[in-house]
Amino acid sequence: MPFRFDRLIRRDMIIRDVKRSYPQTTAIFEQFRFRPACDDCDIETVARRNGLNSLDVVEALNQAAFGPKADTEDHASH
């Protein structure tokens, strides 16, 4: 089955939904110090609050969810 870019984790996704769909991302959120109290926020908002680049966070999440072959949203539009 070919990889589908529409399944990739994006910056505008709600953290709780990502954790539910891809439990293997929980460790990544913890690594980036995303607190469970922020689970109802989107990834980009929390990343910005934590002084992080949201694309770096999304890339790490996609690699955890799909493996190193998963491309980030930056490249999906080309």
Summary of the structure (lengths in Angstrom):
residues: 78
radius of gyration: 11.7
end to end distance: 20.9
largest distance: 37.3
contacts: 198
relative contact order: 0.23
helix: 59%
strand: 3%
